[in-house]
Amino acid sequence: SKGIKVDVTEKQAKIDVNIIVEYGVRIPDVAFSIQNSVKSQVETMTGLNVESVNIRIAGVNLEDE
């Protein structure tokens, strides 16, 4: 429940997703992929129109040495 927030009306949904990314990944690519996947899956499963999927980078996971 800490990483995802969903605001739902009768026909629309707004979704906020907090993620932690691995060091060295291209953040825009990861965010775009998550946005598309979440939107597609929610629309398919619920029939709701997903108005927005907002990605917030909560942190960067550094590799252990």
Secondary structure, DSSP 8 states (H G I E B T S, - for coil): --SEEEEE-SSEEEEEEEEEEETTS-HHHHHHHHHHHHHHHHHHHH--EEEEEEEEEEEEE----
